[in-house]
Amino acid sequence: MTRNTWLIALAAALAITTGCSKEEAPPAAAPAPVPTVEKTVETPAPKATMEHVMDKAHEGVKEAHEAAQASMATGQSVYEKTCAVCHNAGVAGAPKLGDKAAWAAHITEGVDHLVHVAIAGEGTMPAKGGDPTLSDEDVRAAVIYILDQSR
């Protein structure tokens, strides 16, 4: 089959499958109007700005880490001044610091519940461990310290 014969056969096959013949060309349709869409293209921030953002993020992480360390130090200090009297020796059934089995049930109640109990007092434990001058944040720090030492 020569090239021309092949092209004629291809054109005939296309005409048959599309329902058109060589003599009948489909009417030219007017092209549909293309809607215009305004697109906002965001350009990446300059490198200096990205570095600035990353520096700020690192500063935030560093500050959070320092705050957590300060809170843990506050918790340990409050524990040693107020809570240790009972929780070191297990006075009146107080769970001892570091006793994983004794603290397991309390840990499942959640930090917020334990903080509430420590602030309000429960059973033989007085409110705020008997030190009404403690702030709620100090009590929370002490509870978190105790839990951290007892997991």
CORURBEL-V828585 format. One record per residue. N is the residue number from 0. RES is the residue in three letters. NEAR is the number of other ideal C-beta (glycine too) atoms within 8 Angstrom. Layout:
N&RES&NEAR / N&RES&NEAR
//
This chain:
0&MET&4 / 1&THR&5 / 2&ARG&5 / 3&ASN&6 / 4&THR&8 / 5&TRP&9 / 6&LEU&8 / 7&ILE&8 / 8&ALA&9 / 9&LEU&8 / 10&ALA&9 / 11&ALA&8 / 12&ALA&8 / 13&LEU&9 / 14&ALA&11 / 15&ILE&7 / 16&THR&6 / 17&THR&6 / 18&GLY&5 / 19&CYS&8 / 20&SER&5 / 21&LYS&5 / 22&GLU&4 / 23&GLU&6 / 24&ALA&5 / 25&PRO&5 / 26&PRO&4 / 27&ALA&4 / 28&ALA&4 / 29&ALA&4 / 30&PRO&4 / 31&ALA&4 / 32&PRO&4 / 33&VAL&4 / 34&PRO&4 / 35&THR&4 / 36&VAL&4 / 37&GLU&4 / 38&LYS&4 / 39&THR&4 / 40&VAL&4 / 41&GLU&4 / 42&THR&4 / 43&PRO&5 / 44&ALA&7 / 45&PRO&6 / 46&LYS&6 / 47&ALA&6 / 48&THR&8 / 49&MET&10 / 50&GLU&8 / 51&HIS&8 / 52&VAL&9 / 53&MET&8 / 54&ASP&8 / 55&LYS&8 / 56&ALA&8 / 57&HIS&8 / 58&GLU&8 / 59&GLY&8 / 60&VAL&8 / 61&LYS&8 / 62&GLU&8 / 63&ALA&8 / 64&HIS&8 / 65&GLU&8 / 66&ALA&8 / 67&ALA&8 / 68&GLN&8 / 69&ALA&8 / 70&SER&10 / 71&MET&12 / 72&ALA&8 / 73&THR&12 / 74&GLY&15 / 75&GLN&9 / 76&SER&8 / 77&VAL&15 / 78&TYR&14 / 79&GLU&8 / 80&LYS&7 / 81&THR&13 / 82&CYS&12 / 83&ALA&10 / 84&VAL&9 / 85&CYS&12 / 86&HIS&14 / 87&ASN&8 / 88&ALA&7 / 89&GLY&9 / 90&VAL&8 / 91&ALA&7 / 92&GLY&7 / 93&ALA&10 / 94&PRO&10 / 95&LYS&10 / 96&LEU&11 / 97&GLY&6 / 98&ASP&9 / 99&LYS&8 / 100&ALA&5 / 101&ALA&9 / 102&TRP&13 / 103&ALA&8 / 104&ALA&6 / 105&HIS&9 / 106&ILE&9 / 107&THR&6 / 108&GLU&7 / 109&GLY&6 / 110&VAL&9 / 111&ASP&6 / 112&HIS&8 / 113&LEU&12 / 114&VAL&12 / 115&HIS&8 / 116&VAL&10 / 117&ALA&13 / 118&ILE&10 / 119&ALA&7 / 120&GLY&9 / 121&GLU&5 / 122&GLY&5 / 123&THR&6 / 124&MET&11 / 125&PRO&7 / 126&ALA&8 / 127&LYS&12 / 128&GLY&14 / 129&GLY&7 / 130&ASP&8 / 131&PRO&6 / 132&THR&3 / 133&LEU&12 / 134&SER&5 / 135&ASP&8 / 136&GLU&7 / 137&ASP&10 / 138&VAL&15 / 139&ARG&10 / 140&ALA&13 / 141&ALA&17 / 142&VAL&13 / 143&ILE&12 / 144&TYR&13 / 145&ILE&14 / 146&LEU&12 / 147&ASP&9 / 148&GLN&8 / 149&SER&13 / 150&ARG&7
//
